[in-house]
Amino acid sequence: MNTVKTKDGIEIFYKDWGSGQAIVFSHGWPLSADDWDAQMMFFLNHGFRVIAHDRRGHGRSTQTAAGHDMDHYADDLATLTAHLDLKSAIHIGHSTGGGEVVRYLARHGESRVAKAVLISAVPPLMVKTATNPGGLPKDTFDGFQEQVAWNRSQFYLDIAAGPFYGYNRSGAKASEGVIRNWWRQGMEGGAKAHYDGIVAFSQTDFTEDLKKISVPTLVMHGDDDQIVPYADSAPMSAKLLKNGTLKTYKGFPHGMPTTEAETINADLLAFIKS
């Protein structure tokens, strides 16, 4: 397996396929690089080099008890990009992965990056605070942590079969394979990483990070996202970015890179080539 070791001794698993301009994918909570299969195959077949890693504690990377915060996530990504000596890479992050990309760019600079894409991403800030009144109550995320600690297997099944892909909407046609694959990825990772990751994705404020980013950045979000509500995420992120473009998808769910892969892939390709 391809792995790279971080400064604190964590083995980060990654896939690295093809040649050409590199596209680096950062996955969402509590998944793995496998969640990008539909994008990896598409862009590989369009002549790109495609790279995706399992975040620390997730997938095939080390199940460490420590370092499950955005700074470590960003530093791990920087370790990978330096190890591969990437130049003019495109960074694409989904959900928590979008936060990882934002923190990476703000913390490590843009010298290796050409463009970025945030899909259904958690920035600027998910939790409700005095300065973020439209956020979700902290009790919501506390409940997530409780379920991860006591019965994450059922919790993950409920998320995948329900709000993540919009399968709880009237008329939705659920895919058993998609549900099982989400559950499989989640259960492959460590409970401690997933427990701490809830705090990382919900309580990290990316406002100042977004202001530092100058590379062209596409912000893609479905207006029926039940995991990261649209109104207080994508439009606000696009405004904070120096060179941001907002693209809104009517009726698309949080997991739209999977359920709406044909549309999302075509729009990603258009942005990368623009």
MARNUTOR-870275 format. One record per atom (N, C-alpha, C): residue in one letter; x, y, z. Coordinates in steps of 0.1 Angstrom, whole numbers, padded with zeros to 4 digits, always signed. Example, Ala and Ser with C-alpha at 12.3 -4.5 7.8 and 13.67 -1.06 7.14 Angstrom:
2
a+0132-0057+0078 a+0123-0045+0078 a+0132-0033+0078 s+0128-0022+0071 s+0137-0011+0071 s+0129+0000+0079 
***
This chain:
274
m+0008-0012+0000 m+0000+0000+0000 m+0009+0013+0000 n+0004+0023-0007 n+0011+0036-0006 n+0008+0043+0007 t+0018+0046+0015 t+0016+0054+0027 t+0027+0064+0028 v+0024+0075+0035 v+0034+0085+0039 v+0033+0087+0054 k+0045+0089+0060 k+0045+0091+0075 k+0045+0105+0079 t+0037+0110+0088 t+0036+0123+0093 t+0047+0126+0103 k+0048+0138+0107 k+0058+0142+0117 k+0056+0135+0131 d+0043+0132+0134 d+0040+0125+0146 d+0038+0110+0145 g+0043+0105+0133 g+0044+0091+0132 g+0032+0083+0127 i+0022+0091+0121 i+0010+0085+0116 i+0012+0081+0101 e+0008+0069+0098 e+0008+0064+0084 e-0005+0068+0077 i-0003+0077+0067 i-0015+0081+0059 i-0015+0073+0046 f-0026+0065+0044 f-0028+0058+0032 f-0032+0067+0020 y-0027+0065+0008 y-0032+0072-0003 y-0032+0064-0016 k-0041+0068-0025 k-0041+0063-0039 k-0035+0073-0048 d-0028+0069-0058 d-0021+0078-0067 d-0021+0071-0081 w-0030+0075-0089 w-0032+0069-0102 w-0030+0078-0114 g-0024+0073-0124 g-0023+0081-0137 g-0012+0091-0137 s-0012+0100-0147 s-0002+0110-0149 s-0010+0123-0154 g-0002+0134-0156 g-0008+0146-0160 g-0010+0155-0148 q-0018+0166-0150 q-0021+0175-0138 q-0027+0167-0127 a-0023+0170-0115 a-0028+0163-0103 a-0041+0169-0098 i-0051+0160-0095 i-0063+0164-0088 i-0062+0156-0075 v-0063+0164-0063 v-0062+0158-0050 v-0076+0159-0043 f-0081+0148-0039 f-0094+0147-0033 f-0093+0145-0018 s-0101+0153-0010 s-0102+0152+0004 s-0116+0148+0008 h-0118+0137+0014 h-0131+0131+0017 h-0138+0137+0029 g-0151+0133+0030 g-0159+0138+0041 g-0159+0128+0053 w-0164+0132+0064 w-0166+0124+0076 w-0177+0115+0074 p-0176+0102+0079 p-0164+0095+0085 p-0159+0085+0075 l-0157+0090+0062 l-0155+0081+0051 l-0140+0079+0048 s-0137+0076+0035 s-0123+0073+0031 s-0121+0078+0017 a-0109+0075+0012 a-0106+0079-0002 a-0116+0072-0012 d-0122+0060-0008 d-0131+0053-0016 d-0143+0060-0020 d-0147+0071-0012 d-0159+0078-0015 d-0157+0086-0028 w-0145+0087-0033 w-0142+0095-0045 w-0141+0086-0058 d-0145+0073-0057 d-0144+0064-0068 d-0149+0070-0081 a-0161+0076-0081 a-0168+0081-0093 a-0160+0092-0099 q-0153+0100-0091 q-0145+0111-0096 q-0131+0106-0100 m-0126+0097-0093 m-0112+0092-0096 m-0112+0085-0110 m-0122+0077-0112 m-0122+0070-0125 m-0125+0080-0136 f-0134+0089-0134 f-0138+0099-0145 f-0125+0107-0149 f-0118+0113-0139 f-0107+0121-0142 f-0095+0114-0147 l-0093+0101-0142 l-0083+0093-0147 l-0085+0091-0162 n-0097+0088-0166 n-0100+0086-0180 n-0100+0098-0188 h-0099+0110-0182 h-0097+0123-0189 h-0083+0128-0189 g-0074+0119-0185 g-0060+0123-0186 g-0053+0130-0174 f-0060+0129-0163 f-0054+0135-0151 f-0048+0125-0142 r-0039+0130-0133 r-0034+0122-0122 r-0043+0124-0110 v-0048+0113-0105 v-0058+0115-0094 v-0052+0109-0081 i-0054+0116-0070 i-0048+0113-0057 i-0059+0115-0046 a-0060+0105-0038 a-0069+0106-0027 a-0064+0099-0015 h-0065+0104-0003 h-0059+0098+0009 h-0070+0095+0019 d-0067+0086+0028 d-0076+0084+0040 d-0071+0093+0051 r-0080+0101+0056 r-0076+0110+0067 r-0072+0102+0079 r-0063+0107+0087 r-0058+0100+0099 r-0070+0095+0107 g-0069+0082+0112 g-0080+0076+0119 g-0091+0071+0110 h-0091+0073+0097 h-0101+0069+0088 h-0096+0059+0079 g-0104+0050+0073 g-0100+0041+0063 g-0088+0033+0067 r-0078+0033+0058 r-0066+0024+0060 r-0055+0032+0067 s-0057+0044+0071 s-0046+0052+0078 s-0046+0048+0093 t-0035+0051+0100 t-0034+0048+0114 t-0046+0052+0122 q-0050+0043+0130 q-0061+0046+0140 q-0056+0052+0153 t-0051+0064+0151 t-0045+0071+0163 t-0056+0077+0172 a-0053+0079+0184 a-0062+0085+0194 a-0061+0100+0194 a-0051+0105+0187 a-0048+0120+0188 a-0047+0126+0175 g-0048+0140+0175 g-0046+0148+0163 g-0058+0149+0154 h-0070+0147+0159 h-0082+0148+0151 h-0088+0162+0151 d-0081+0171+0144 d-0085+0185+0143 d-0080+0190+0130 m-0085+0202+0126 m-0083+0207+0113 m-0068+0210+0110 d-0061+0215+0120 d-0047+0218+0118 d-0039+0205+0115 h-0042+0194+0122 h-0035+0181+0119 h-0040+0176+0105 y-0053+0178+0102 y-0057+0173+0089 y-0050+0181+0078 a-0049+0194+0079 a-0042+0202+0069 a-0027+0199+0068 d-0021+0196+0080 d-0007+0193+0080 d-0004+0179+0074 d-0013+0170+0076 d-0012+0157+0069 d-0013+0158+0054 l-0022+0167+0050 l-0024+0169+0035 l-0011+0175+0030 a-0005+0185+0037 a+0007+0191+0033 a+0019+0181+0032 t+0019+0172+0041 t+0029+0161+0041 t+0028+0153+0029 l+0016+0150+0025 l+0013+0142+0013 l+0017+0149+0000 t+0013+0162-0001 t+0016+0170-0013 t+0031+0172-0014 a+0038+0174-0003 a+0053+0176-0004 a+0059+0162-0007 h+0055+0152-0002 h+0060+0138-0005 h+0059+0135-0020 l+0048+0139-0026 l+0046+0137-0040 l+0051+0148-0049 d+0056+0159-0042 d+0061+0170-0049 d+0052+0176-0060 l+0040+0178-0056 l+0029+0182-0065 l+0031+0197-0069 k+0028+0200-0081 k+0028+0214-0086 k+0015+0216-0094 s+0010+0228-0092 s-0002+0233-0099 s-0014+0222-0098 a-0015+0217-0086 a-0026+0207-0083 a-0039+0214-0081 i-0050+0206-0084 i-0063+0210-0082 i-0068+0203-0069 h-0072+0210-0059 h-0077+0204-0046 h-0092+0204-0045 i-0098+0193-0043 i-0112+0192-0043 i-0116+0185-0029 g-0124+0192-0021 g-0128+0187-0008 g-0143+0186-0007 h-0148+0175-0002 h-0162+0173+0001 h-0165+0174+0016 s-0175+0181+0020 s-0179+0182+0034 s-0168+0185+0043 t-0164+0177+0053 t-0153+0179+0061 t-0140+0181+0053 g-0139+0174+0042 g-0128+0175+0033 g-0126+0189+0027 g-0138+0196+0026 g-0137+0210+0022 g-0131+0219+0032 g-0134+0216+0045 g-0127+0223+0055 g-0112+0220+0056 e-0109+0208+0053 e-0094+0204+0053 e-0087+0212+0042 v-0093+0213+0030 v-0087+0220+0019 v-0085+0235+0022 v-0095+0241+0028 v-0095+0255+0032 v-0084+0257+0042 r-0083+0249+0053 r-0073+0251+0063 r-0059+0248+0057 y-0058+0239+0048 y-0045+0236+0041 y-0040+0248+0034 l-0049+0254+0026 l-0045+0265+0018 l-0041+0277+0026 a-0048+0279+0037 a-0046+0291+0046 a-0033+0289+0054 r-0031+0276+0058 r-0020+0273+0067 r-0007+0271+0060 h-0007+0265+0048 h+0005+0261+0041 h+0007+0269+0028 g-0002+0277+0024 g+0000+0285+0012 g-0004+0279-0001 e-0003+0286-0012 e-0009+0281-0024 e+0002+0278-0035 s+0015+0277-0030 s+0026+0275-0040 s+0024+0262-0048 r+0017+0252-0043 r+0016+0239-0050 r+0002+0238-0057 v-0006+0249-0056 v-0020+0247-0059 v-0024+0257-0071 a-0032+0252-0080 a-0037+0260-0091 a-0051+0265-0089 k-0060+0255-0084 k-0074+0258-0082 k-0079+0250-0070 a-0091+0253-0065 a-0097+0245-0055 a-0112+0245-0057 v-0118+0234-0051 v-0132+0232-0052 v-0137+0228-0038 l-0148+0234-0034 l-0154+0230-0021 l-0168+0225-0025 i-0171+0212-0021 i-0184+0206-0025 i-0191+0202-0012 s-0203+0208-0010 s-0211+0205+0002 s-0203+0207+0014 a-0195+0217+0015 a-0184+0218+0025 a-0189+0225+0037 v-0182+0222+0048 v-0186+0227+0062 v-0182+0242+0064 p-0172+0248+0058 p-0170+0263+0060 p-0182+0271+0056 p-0183+0283+0063 p-0174+0289+0072 p-0174+0284+0086 l-0186+0281+0092 l-0188+0275+0105 l-0202+0269+0107 m-0202+0257+0111 m-0214+0249+0112 m-0222+0252+0125 v-0215+0253+0136 v-0222+0254+0149 v-0228+0268+0151 k-0239+0269+0158 k-0246+0281+0161 k-0238+0288+0173 t-0235+0301+0170 t-0228+0310+0180 t-0234+0323+0180 a-0230+0332+0189 a-0235+0346+0189 a-0232+0353+0176 t-0221+0350+0169 t-0218+0356+0157 t-0222+0348+0144 n-0227+0336+0147 n-0232+0327+0136 n-0246+0322+0140 p-0256+0331+0141 p-0269+0327+0146 p-0276+0317+0137 g-0272+0316+0124 g-0279+0306+0115 g-0273+0292+0116 g-0263+0290+0125 g-0257+0277+0126 g-0266+0267+0133 l-0262+0254+0133 l-0269+0244+0140 l-0265+0243+0155 p-0275+0241+0164 p-0272+0240+0178 p-0261+0230+0182 k-0253+0234+0192 k-0243+0225+0196 k-0248+0211+0201 d-0260+0211+0206 d-0267+0199+0211 d-0268+0189+0200 t-0270+0194+0187 t-0271+0185+0176 t-0258+0177+0174 f-0247+0183+0175 f-0234+0176+0173 f-0231+0168+0186 d-0235+0172+0198 d-0233+0164+0210 d-0240+0151+0208 g-0252+0152+0202 g-0260+0139+0200 g-0253+0130+0190 f-0247+0136+0180 f-0239+0128+0170 f-0228+0120+0178 q-0221+0128+0186 q-0210+0121+0194 q-0215+0110+0202 e-0226+0112+0209 e-0231+0101+0217 e-0235+0089+0209 q-0240+0091+0198 q-0244+0079+0189 q-0231+0072+0184 v-0221+0080+0180 v-0208+0074+0176 v-0202+0065+0187 a-0203+0071+0199 a-0197+0064+0211 a-0204+0051+0214 w-0217+0050+0213 w-0225+0039+0218 w-0230+0030+0207 n-0233+0034+0195 n-0238+0025+0185 n-0236+0031+0171 r-0224+0033+0168 r-0221+0040+0155 r-0225+0031+0143 s-0225+0018+0144 s-0230+0010+0133 s-0244+0013+0129 q-0253+0014+0138 q-0267+0018+0134 q-0268+0032+0130 f-0261+0041+0137 f-0261+0055+0134 f-0256+0057+0119 y-0245+0050+0115 y-0240+0052+0102 y-0250+0047+0091 l-0256+0036+0095 l-0266+0030+0085 l-0278+0040+0084 d-0282+0046+0095 d-0293+0056+0094 d-0290+0068+0086 i-0278+0073+0088 i-0273+0085+0080 i-0273+0082+0065 a-0267+0071+0061 a-0266+0067+0047 a-0279+0064+0041 a-0288+0058+0048 a-0301+0054+0043 a-0311+0066+0043 g-0307+0077+0050 g-0316+0088+0052 g-0311+0101+0046 p-0306+0110+0054 p-0304+0124+0050 p-0291+0126+0041 f-0281+0118+0043 f-0269+0120+0035 f-0271+0121+0020 y-0279+0111+0015 y-0281+0111+0001 y-0296+0115-0003 g-0303+0120+0007 g-0316+0124+0004 g-0326+0113+0002 y-0322+0101+0007 y-0331+0089+0005 y-0343+0090+0014 n-0344+0099+0023 n-0356+0101+0031 n-0366+0110+0025 r-0363+0115+0013 r-0372+0124+0007 r-0383+0116-0001 s-0394+0122-0002 s-0405+0115-0009 s-0402+0113-0024 g-0403+0100-0028 g-0400+0097-0042 g-0386+0093-0045 a-0377+0094-0035 a-0363+0091-0037 a-0362+0076-0039 k-0353+0072-0047 k-0350+0058-0050 k-0336+0054-0044 a-0337+0048-0032 a-0324+0045-0025 a-0316+0034-0032 s-0303+0035-0032 s-0294+0025-0037 s-0288+0017-0025 e-0291+0004-0024 e-0286-0004-0014 e-0271-0005-0014 g-0265-0005-0026 g-0251-0005-0027 g-0244+0007-0022 v-0250+0019-0025 v-0245+0032-0020 v-0246+0032-0005 i-0257+0028+0001 i-0258+0028+0015 i-0248+0019+0022 r-0247+0007+0016 r-0237-0003+0022 r-0223+0002+0021 n-0220+0009+0010 n-0206+0014+0008 n-0203+0025+0018 w-0212+0034+0020 w-0210+0044+0030 w-0208+0038+0044 w-0216+0028+0048 w-0215+0021+0061 w-0201+0014+0062 r-0197+0008+0051 r-0185+0001+0051 r-0173+0010+0053 q-0173+0021+0046 q-0162+0031+0048 q-0162+0036+0062 g-0173+0039+0068 g-0174+0045+0081 g-0169+0035+0091 m-0173+0022+0090 m-0169+0012+0100 m-0155+0008+0099 e-0148+0011+0088 e-0134+0008+0086 e-0125+0017+0094 g-0130+0029+0097 g-0123+0039+0105 g-0124+0037+0119 g-0118+0045+0127 g-0118+0044+0142 g-0128+0053+0148 a-0135+0047+0159 a-0145+0055+0166 a-0140+0067+0172 k-0128+0067+0178 k-0122+0079+0184 k-0120+0090+0174 a-0115+0086+0162 a-0113+0097+0152 a-0126+0103+0148 h-0136+0095+0146 h-0149+0099+0142 h-0156+0108+0153 y-0154+0104+0165 y-0159+0111+0177 y-0153+0125+0177 d-0140+0126+0177 d-0133+0139+0177 d-0136+0147+0165 g-0137+0140+0153 g-0139+0147+0141 g-0152+0155+0140 i-0162+0151+0148 i-0174+0158+0149 i-0172+0173+0154 v-0163+0174+0164 v-0160+0187+0169 v-0152+0195+0158 a-0143+0188+0152 a-0134+0194+0142 a-0143+0200+0130 f-0152+0193+0125 f-0160+0198+0114 f-0171+0208+0118 s-0176+0207+0130 s-0187+0216+0134 s-0183+0228+0141 q-0171+0228+0149 q-0168+0240+0157 q-0156+0248+0151 t-0150+0243+0141 t-0139+0251+0135 t-0144+0262+0127 d-0139+0274+0130 d-0143+0286+0122 d-0133+0289+0111 f-0138+0288+0099 f-0129+0290+0087 f-0130+0304+0081 t-0136+0313+0088 t-0138+0326+0082 t-0125+0333+0078 e-0115+0334+0087 e-0103+0340+0083 e-0095+0332+0073 d-0096+0319+0074 d-0089+0310+0064 d-0094+0313+0050 l-0107+0314+0048 l-0113+0317+0035 l-0108+0330+0029 k-0106+0340+0038 k-0102+0353+0033 k-0088+0353+0028 k-0080+0343+0032 k-0066+0342+0028 k-0064+0336+0014 i-0074+0329+0009 i-0073+0321-0003 i-0075+0330-0015 s-0066+0329-0025 s-0067+0337-0037 s-0068+0329-0050 v-0065+0316-0049 v-0066+0308-0061 v-0081+0307-0065 p-0084+0305-0078 p-0098+0304-0082 p-0104+0292-0075 t-0116+0294-0069 t-0122+0284-0061 t-0137+0283-0064 l-0141+0271-0068 l-0155+0268-0071 l-0162+0263-0058 v-0173+0269-0054 v-0181+0264-0043 v-0194+0258-0048 m-0195+0245-0047 m-0207+0237-0052 m-0215+0232-0040 h-0228+0234-0041 h-0237+0230-0029 h-0251+0228-0034 g-0257+0217-0029 g-0271+0214-0032 g-0280+0222-0022 d-0291+0227-0027 d-0300+0235-0018 d-0309+0226-0009 d-0308+0213-0011 d-0315+0203-0003 d-0305+0195+0006 d-0294+0201+0009 d-0284+0195+0018 d-0289+0194+0032 q-0291+0182+0037 q-0297+0180+0051 q-0286+0178+0061 i-0273+0178+0057 i-0262+0176+0066 i-0255+0189+0068 v-0251+0196+0058 v-0245+0210+0059 v-0255+0219+0052 p-0264+0226+0060 p-0274+0234+0054 p-0269+0245+0045 y-0275+0247+0033 y-0270+0255+0023 y-0268+0270+0027 a-0278+0276+0033 a-0279+0290+0034 a-0267+0296+0042 d-0262+0288+0052 d-0252+0294+0061 d-0238+0287+0058 s-0237+0282+0046 s-0224+0276+0042 s-0219+0282+0029 a-0224+0276+0018 a-0218+0279+0005 a-0219+0294+0001 p-0230+0301+0002 p-0231+0315-0002 p-0221+0323+0006 m-0220+0320+0019 m-0211+0328+0028 m-0196+0325+0025 s-0193+0313+0022 s-0179+0310+0018 s-0175+0317+0005 a-0184+0316-0005 a-0181+0322-0018 a-0179+0337-0016 k-0186+0344-0007 k-0184+0358-0005 k-0171+0361+0002 l-0166+0352+0011 l-0154+0355+0018 l-0142+0352+0009 l-0143+0344-0001 l-0131+0340-0009 l-0128+0352-0019 k-0115+0354-0022 k-0111+0365-0030 k-0115+0362-0045 n-0115+0349-0048 n-0118+0345-0062 n-0127+0333-0063 g-0138+0335-0056 g-0148+0324-0054 g-0160+0325-0064 t-0164+0313-0068 t-0176+0312-0077 t-0186+0302-0070 l-0198+0306-0069 l-0208+0298-0063 l-0217+0291-0073 k-0219+0278-0072 k-0228+0271-0081 k-0237+0263-0072 t-0250+0266-0074 t-0260+0260-0065 t-0268+0250-0073 y-0271+0238-0067 y-0278+0227-0074 y-0292+0225-0067 k-0302+0228-0075 k-0316+0227-0069 k-0319+0212-0066 g-0323+0209-0054 g-0327+0196-0050 g-0317+0186-0047 f-0304+0190-0049 f-0293+0180-0048 f-0290+0178-0033 p-0287+0165-0029 p-0284+0162-0015 p-0269+0165-0011 h-0266+0162+0002 h-0252+0164+0006 h-0243+0155-0002 g-0247+0142-0004 g-0238+0133-0011 g-0239+0133-0026 m-0240+0145-0031 m-0242+0147-0046 m-0231+0142-0054 p-0218+0142-0050 p-0208+0136-0058 p-0210+0122-0062 t-0218+0115-0054 t-0221+0101-0056 t-0234+0099-0064 t-0245+0105-0059 t-0258+0104-0065 t-0260+0112-0078 e-0252+0123-0079 e-0253+0131-0091 e-0240+0132-0097 a-0232+0121-0098 a-0218+0122-0103 a-0217+0127-0117 e-0226+0123-0126 e-0225+0128-0140 e-0225+0143-0141 t-0234+0149-0133 t-0235+0164-0133 t-0223+0170-0127 i-0220+0165-0115 i-0209+0171-0107 i-0195+0169-0115 n-0193+0158-0120 n-0180+0156-0128 n-0179+0165-0140 a-0190+0167-0147 a-0190+0175-0159 a-0187+0190-0155 d-0193+0194-0144 d-0190+0208-0139 d-0176+0210-0134 l-0171+0199-0127 l-0157+0200-0122 l-0148+0201-0134 l-0150+0193-0144 l-0141+0193-0156 l-0141+0207-0163 a-0153+0212-0164 a-0154+0225-0170 a-0147+0236-0162 f-0147+0235-0149 f-0140+0245-0141 f-0125+0243-0141 i-0121+0231-0141 i-0107+0228-0142 i-0101+0233-0155 k-0108+0231-0166 k-0103+0235-0179 k-0105+0250-0182 s-0113+0257-0174 s-0116+0271-0177 s-0104+0280-0174 
***
